[in-house]
Amino acid sequence: MQPSGVLTDWVVQAIGAGAEILSAQGLHDGNGPWLLRIDHQGTTHEVVLRTAGQRGSIGPQPIATGAAALRFAEQVGLSAPRLIAADLNGMKAGVPATLETCLPGTSRLPTTVSPTQLRSVGAAIAKVHAIPLAPRPPDLPFRRWSMAPSDPAGDRRWAALYASCEKHEREAVLAAWCEATGGSIERARRVVQVPRSTPLLHLADERIREHGRPFEATVFVHGDVWWGNTRWDDALCFALLDWKDAGAGSPGVDLGNLRFQMAVTYGLDTPDDVLAGWQEESGHVPSHIAYWDAIAALRTPAVFEDYPAFEDGEPVGQATVAERRDTFLRLAIDRL
């Protein structure tokens, strides 16, 4: 799918007189966000266009959050794309949209990673966490975990409740979910059909809820750190991309998520290098890392599908992904 004529007209106006769009490449299975090649005054530029509706889960608020995060990142001097233009109400672009610079380098998921790379990406997120930030709702809100507001662990609890009810009680469960979350009845019906929990996921969920969220001062967090949202120059991770889930939260929101992502993608020996890079950059040991590791592992589906993972450079199956998740989670709850 290509961006509409209204969108491309807005882009041309944002770039300046004489700008011409040469090509538009969808970065997610042919859909937005789009990488645009633009000729302006004899020079070719690459920019990234993001819009609400580019994928089903992307509404106006994530677009506004991404814009606010890029403004803040520029203000504090972080390495990140720079915001070129934003139309957050869609009055000119036809849909809420942002236009940002395209950084050089690569974000391609490799089949193997080195300790140097793992330490580099740990250091990159430590630089973000060095910036204190109080929540600034609605655009830079408090983040309880990565990729809020999705909550797979909570979804499993609702699904278990729904399945345990008599048929005449199930509509009340759906209504309660809508009241608790503000979501639609259609979304509620999808949630209660998610795969049921496993004994380990159930145990870990209970332990985490008993433990409670630790109190920590809030910092700037990216909110969705994985390899595809990083930018690399050889073995140096020099920037983070796609800031639509940013906000204020514990460093563990990003650090636990990244440690988990590396563990299930490349193996259980990788999280320690991520942590080492974070500590070297920050100069201190993070608090409550076991809690945040467990949160990251719990915020995954009970059954994995099409999750990319590797062993010695070769793809591995979803059973291995699940085994890595479960081992990572057991280690986390044992350290609580």
Sequence and secondary structure as in RCSB ss.txt:
>XXXX:A:sequence
MQPSGVLTDWVVQAIGAGAEILSAQGLHDGNGPWLLRIDHQGTTHEVVLRTAGQRGSIGPQPIATGAAALRFAEQ
VGLSAPRLIAADLNGMKAGVPATLETCLPGTSRLPTTVSPTQLRSVGAAIAKVHAIPLAPRPPDLPFRRWSMAPS
DPAGDRRWAALYASCEKHEREAVLAAWCEATGGSIERARRVVQVPRSTPLLHLADERIREHGRPFEATVFVHGDV
WWGNTRWDDALCFALLDWKDAGAGSPGVDLGNLRFQMAVTYGLDTPDDVLAGWQEESGHVPSHIAYWDAIAALRT
PAVFEDYPAFEDGEPVGQATVAERRDTFLRLAIDRL
>XXXX:A:secstr
    HHHHHHHHHHH TT EEEEEEEEETTEEEEEEEEEETTEEEEEEEEETTSSTT  HHHHHHHHHHHHHHHH
HT SS  EEEEETT TTTSS EEEEE  SSB    S   HHHHHHHHHHHHHHHTSB   BTTTB B SSTTTT 
 HHHHHHHHHHHHHS GGGHHHHHHHHHHHH   HHHHHHHTTS    HHHHHHHHHHHHH       EEE S  
SGGGEEEETTEEEEE   TT EEE HHHHHHHHHHHHHHHH TTSHHHHHHHHHHHHSS  S HHHHHHHHHHSS
 SS  S   EETTEE  HHHHHHHHHHHHHHHHHH 
